[in-house]
Amino acid sequence: MSTNETAVKKAPTKSLLTRMGLDRFSALYLWGAFMIIFGLWKTDTFLSFQSAKLIMGENVSVGILALAFLVPFCASTFDLSIGAVMSLSVALMCFLSDEKSRAFNMPVALAAVIALAACTMVGVLSGFVVVKLKVNSFIATLGIGQFITAIVLKLSFNRQITDTFSPTFQKFGRNQYLGIPVVFFYLFVAGVIIWYIMEHTPVGRFIYATGGNPEAARLAGVKTDRITWGTLIASSFLAGVAGVVFSAKVGMFTSATGPNYLFPAIAAVFFGASQLKGRPNVLGTFIALYALAFGIKGLQLVVGTDSYWVNPLFQGTTLIIAVALASQKGVARMKKRKAKAA
């Protein structure tokens, strides 16, 4: 038997699902299925440009929060405080720039700078606890998130805050450009910046190296502790940005603002990690985010006024599926390595 014949026989046969790219493009297939199903079911409303604009605008803060979770996640670090940090950003924006307040009534630009600085300091604290005190990032950021929530509740007296921003500031969140909500362009710009840093700079390579094998990265000269600390600072800063954008768009604060956005953001990152490159990435996160958003909107239109259960159902199911896909890929990689070693 010739060498070529032996190679052909030993070559692994790819499954139909793999050849179709379902392992890397499942979110796109799902998105397409939603467009067809709900497009036929609710043609007049679901396929309208108005619905598309609504979906693009509604998910901007979730998208920025997803970027906040993605950055440390690429370094195998969890930041579960980002929902609370986003709430802190919105609360500080309302509290400092309240036109009815005699104590502050700051210019909204100054309030935004202070809010972002405060949120960034939360990241500094998270990094200290994780890197210096050696507390697991999952536990550390969960605890810090509760601490921040307590501050937010005290600051807001656990009440809704409305009518604090000037119409000029709210134009930055409610205007449209080329018929598209202007906040969507904020998300696009933030995504491009994070994508470029992660994919085309040494910092991004160091982050992925730290997440892939921290000990090997450390031996190769990567300052893994500094990278971990830096990703947590960046995460908190991005969560603060999500709060500023939310303030401009919605113009009000409730204590549930940030925490309600945390789970959808995490679901988008986990689902997106199974897309395209098979690792956490910006484009995969955005595809997963809007695939789920269109599915949720379609089901809400079908169900009608009793659609309050749709969002948690979609997000929970997505998270389970995303983790299952990642686990299956991990098992497949281990089998390939064992086969090569044999």
matplotlib code that plots the C-alpha trace (Angstrom):
import matplotlib.pyplot as plt

x = [0.0, 1.4, 2.0, -0.7, -3.3, -2.3, -2.7, -6.1, -7.3, -5.9, -7.4, -10.3, -13.8, -15.5, -19.1, -21.8, -22.3, -18.5, -18.5, -21.5, -19.6, -22.1, -19.3, -18.1, -21.2, -24.0, -25.1, -25.3, -27.5, -29.6, -29.9, -31.0, -33.6, -35.1, -35.3, -37.2, -39.5, -40.5, -40.4, -43.1, -45.0, -44.9, -44.1, -45.4, -43.7, -40.6, -39.2, -39.8, -36.9, -38.4, -38.0, -34.4, -33.6, -35.3, -33.2, -29.9, -30.5, -31.9, -28.8, -26.0, -25.4, -25.6, -23.0, -20.6, -21.1, -20.3, -17.0, -16.3, -16.8, -14.9, -11.5, -10.7, -12.4, -9.8, -7.2, -9.3, -10.5, -14.1, -15.5, -19.0, -19.0, -19.6, -23.4, -23.0, -20.3, -22.7, -25.3, -22.7, -21.9, -25.6, -26.2, -23.2, -24.3, -27.8, -26.6, -23.8, -25.6, -29.0, -30.3, -32.6, -29.7, -28.3, -25.2, -23.8, -25.6, -22.3, -21.9, -22.8, -19.3, -17.6, -20.1, -19.3, -15.5, -16.0, -18.3, -15.7, -12.9, -14.9, -15.7, -12.0, -11.0, -13.3, -11.2, -8.1, -9.6, -10.7, -7.2, -5.6, -7.9, -7.3, -3.6, -2.2, -4.6, -4.8, -8.6, -10.3, -11.6, -15.1, -15.4, -13.6, -15.6, -18.8, -18.1, -17.0, -20.1, -22.2, -20.2, -20.8, -24.5, -24.7, -23.0, -25.5, -28.5, -27.3, -26.6, -30.0, -32.0, -33.2, -35.5, -35.9, -34.1, -35.6, -35.4, -31.9, -30.3, -30.5, -32.1, -28.7, -27.0, -29.9, -29.5, -26.2, -28.2, -31.5, -30.5, -30.2, -27.6, -28.4, -31.7, -29.8, -29.7, -26.5, -25.7, -25.2, -22.2, -20.8, -21.0, -19.4, -16.5, -15.9, -16.0, -13.5, -11.1, -11.2, -11.0, -7.9, -6.2, -7.0, -6.1, -3.4, -1.3, 1.2, -1.2, -3.9, -1.4, -0.3, -3.9, -4.7, -1.4, -2.2, -5.7, -4.3, -1.5, -0.5, 2.5, 4.0, 3.2, 5.0, 8.1, 8.1, 8.4, 4.7, 3.9, 0.7, -0.2, 0.0, -2.1, -4.8, -4.9, -5.0, -7.9, -10.0, -9.3, -10.3, -13.4, -14.6, -13.9, -16.0, -18.8, -18.7, -18.9, -22.0, -23.5, -22.8, -24.3, -27.3, -27.7, -27.7, -30.2, -32.6, -32.1, -33.1, -31.8, -33.2, -31.3, -31.9, -30.3, -26.9, -27.7, -30.4, -27.9, -25.2, -26.6, -27.3, -23.8, -22.3, -24.5, -23.3, -19.7, -19.9, -22.0, -19.7, -16.6, -17.8, -18.1, -15.6, -12.2, -13.3, -12.1, -13.5, -13.5, -15.3, -17.0, -18.3, -19.7, -21.5, -23.0, -24.2, -25.6, -27.7, -28.7, -30.2, -31.7, -33.6, -34.8, -36.0, -37.8, -39.5, -40.8, -41.9, -43.9, -45.5, -46.3, -47.5, -48.0, -47.1, -43.6, -41.8, -40.5, -39.0, -35.7, -34.5, -35.6, -33.5, -30.4, -30.4, -30.8, -28.1, -25.6, -26.2, -25.8, -22.7, -20.9, -21.9, -20.4, -17.3, -17.0, -17.5, -14.8, -12.5, -13.1, -12.5, -9.2, -8.1, -8.9, -6.9, -3.9, -4.1, -4.4, -1.3, 0.6, -0.3]
y = [0.0, 3.4, 6.3, 8.4, 5.6, 5.2, 9.0, 9.0, 6.1, 7.8, 11.2, 11.9, 12.2, 15.5, 15.4, 17.2, 19.7, 20.5, 20.9, 23.3, 25.3, 24.9, 24.6, 28.2, 29.9, 28.5, 32.1, 33.2, 30.1, 30.8, 34.5, 33.4, 31.0, 33.7, 36.1, 33.5, 32.1, 35.4, 37.2, 34.9, 34.9, 38.7, 40.1, 43.6, 44.3, 42.0, 42.8, 46.5, 49.0, 50.4, 47.1, 46.8, 50.3, 49.5, 46.3, 48.1, 50.9, 48.8, 46.5, 49.1, 49.2, 45.4, 45.3, 47.6, 45.6, 42.5, 44.1, 44.8, 41.2, 40.0, 41.7, 40.0, 36.8, 36.5, 36.4, 33.7, 36.2, 36.8, 40.2, 39.8, 43.4, 45.1, 45.2, 47.0, 49.3, 50.3, 51.1, 53.2, 55.1, 55.9, 56.8, 59.2, 60.8, 61.4, 62.5, 64.9, 66.5, 66.8, 70.3, 70.3, 69.7, 72.7, 70.7, 69.7, 70.5, 69.9, 70.2, 66.8, 66.4, 66.8, 64.4, 61.8, 62.2, 61.7, 58.7, 57.1, 57.8, 56.2, 53.1, 52.8, 52.8, 49.9, 48.0, 49.0, 47.6, 44.4, 43.9, 44.4, 41.8, 39.3, 39.8, 40.8, 39.0, 36.0, 35.8, 33.9, 36.5, 34.9, 35.4, 38.7, 40.5, 39.0, 40.4, 43.8, 43.9, 43.6, 46.3, 48.6, 47.8, 48.9, 52.2, 52.7, 51.9, 54.4, 57.0, 56.7, 55.9, 52.9, 55.0, 55.9, 59.1, 60.9, 64.3, 65.1, 65.6, 68.5, 68.0, 68.8, 65.8, 63.5, 64.3, 62.4, 59.3, 59.8, 61.3, 59.3, 59.3, 58.0, 56.8, 54.6, 55.3, 57.3, 55.1, 52.1, 54.0, 54.3, 50.6, 50.1, 52.4, 50.7, 47.3, 48.4, 49.7, 46.6, 44.4, 46.2, 46.0, 42.3, 41.1, 43.5, 44.7, 43.0, 43.8, 41.7, 38.8, 39.0, 38.9, 35.8, 34.2, 34.8, 33.3, 30.3, 29.2, 31.7, 29.8, 29.4, 33.1, 34.1, 32.0, 33.7, 37.1, 38.2, 40.1, 38.0, 39.7, 43.1, 41.9, 40.5, 43.7, 45.8, 43.8, 44.3, 48.1, 48.1, 46.1, 48.6, 51.5, 50.0, 49.3, 53.0, 53.9, 51.7, 53.6, 57.0, 55.9, 54.5, 57.8, 59.7, 57.3, 56.6, 59.6, 57.8, 55.5, 52.5, 50.1, 47.2, 49.1, 47.4, 44.0, 43.4, 43.8, 41.5, 38.2, 39.1, 40.4, 37.2, 35.1, 37.0, 36.6, 32.8, 32.2, 34.4, 32.5, 29.5, 31.5, 32.2, 31.5, 29.2, 31.5, 34.7, 37.5, 40.8, 39.9, 36.6, 38.4, 41.0, 38.3, 36.4, 39.5, 40.6, 37.1, 36.6, 40.2, 39.5, 36.2, 37.8, 40.6, 38.1, 36.0, 39.1, 40.2, 36.7, 36.4, 40.0, 41.7, 38.5, 38.4, 39.2, 35.6, 35.6, 37.3, 35.2, 32.0, 32.9, 34.1, 31.0, 28.6, 30.3, 30.2, 26.5, 25.8, 28.0, 26.3, 22.9, 23.8, 25.0, 21.8, 19.6, 21.5, 21.1, 17.3, 17.1, 18.9, 16.6, 13.5, 14.9, 15.5, 12.0, 10.6, 12.5, 11.4, 7.8]
z = [0.0, -1.0, 1.4, -0.2, 0.3, 3.9, 4.4, 2.9, 5.1, 8.2, 7.4, 9.8, 8.3, 9.1, 10.1, 8.2, 11.0, 11.0, 7.2, 7.5, 10.1, 12.9, 15.4, 14.5, 13.0, 15.1, 16.2, 12.6, 11.7, 14.8, 13.7, 10.3, 11.7, 13.9, 10.9, 8.8, 11.6, 13.1, 9.8, 8.5, 11.8, 12.4, 9.0, 9.5, 12.8, 13.1, 9.7, 9.9, 10.1, 13.2, 15.0, 13.8, 15.1, 18.5, 18.8, 17.9, 20.4, 23.3, 23.4, 23.3, 27.1, 27.2, 24.4, 26.2, 29.4, 27.4, 26.3, 30.0, 30.8, 27.7, 28.4, 31.8, 30.6, 27.8, 30.6, 32.4, 35.0, 35.9, 36.7, 38.2, 39.6, 36.2, 36.7, 40.1, 38.6, 35.8, 38.4, 40.3, 37.1, 36.5, 40.1, 40.3, 37.0, 38.4, 41.8, 40.7, 37.7, 39.2, 38.3, 41.3, 43.7, 45.6, 46.7, 43.4, 40.1, 38.2, 34.5, 33.0, 31.4, 34.8, 36.4, 33.7, 34.3, 38.1, 37.5, 35.2, 37.6, 40.5, 38.4, 37.4, 41.0, 41.6, 39.0, 40.9, 44.1, 42.3, 40.9, 44.4, 45.9, 43.1, 42.5, 45.9, 48.2, 45.9, 46.1, 43.2, 40.8, 40.8, 44.6, 44.8, 42.1, 43.4, 46.9, 45.6, 43.4, 46.6, 48.3, 45.4, 45.4, 49.0, 48.1, 45.2, 47.4, 50.0, 47.4, 45.8, 49.0, 47.0, 44.9, 41.2, 40.1, 37.1, 35.4, 36.3, 32.9, 30.5, 27.0, 25.5, 27.2, 26.3, 22.7, 22.8, 23.7, 21.8, 18.5, 15.3, 12.6, 9.1, 10.7, 13.2, 17.0, 17.7, 20.7, 18.3, 16.9, 20.4, 20.7, 17.3, 18.1, 21.5, 19.8, 17.1, 19.8, 21.9, 18.8, 17.6, 21.1, 21.5, 18.0, 16.8, 19.8, 22.1, 25.0, 23.4, 22.8, 26.4, 27.6, 25.6, 26.6, 30.3, 29.8, 27.8, 30.1, 32.8, 34.0, 30.4, 29.8, 33.0, 32.1, 28.7, 30.3, 30.4, 33.6, 34.2, 37.5, 35.9, 32.9, 35.2, 37.2, 34.1, 32.6, 35.7, 35.6, 31.9, 32.7, 35.4, 33.1, 30.3, 32.8, 33.7, 30.1, 29.8, 32.6, 31.0, 27.7, 29.5, 31.3, 28.0, 26.4, 29.2, 31.5, 34.8, 37.5, 39.2, 41.4, 39.0, 36.0, 36.0, 37.6, 35.0, 32.2, 33.7, 32.8, 29.1, 28.8, 30.2, 28.0, 24.9, 25.8, 26.5, 23.4, 21.3, 22.6, 20.6, 17.4, 14.6, 16.4, 19.1, 21.8, 23.4, 20.7, 20.0, 16.7, 18.1, 21.1, 19.0, 16.7, 19.7, 21.3, 18.4, 17.4, 20.8, 20.8, 17.5, 18.9, 22.1, 20.2, 17.9, 20.7, 22.6, 19.6, 19.3, 23.1, 23.5, 26.8, 28.9, 27.5, 30.8, 31.0, 27.5, 28.3, 31.2, 29.3, 26.3, 28.3, 30.6, 27.7, 25.8, 28.6, 29.1, 25.4, 25.1, 28.0, 26.6, 23.2, 24.9, 26.9, 23.8, 22.0, 25.0, 25.0, 21.3, 21.6, 24.4, 22.3, 19.4, 21.6, 23.0, 19.5, 18.4, 21.4, 20.7]

ax = plt.figure().add_subplot(projection="3d")
ax.plot(x, y, z, "-o")
ax.set_aspect("equal")
plt.show()
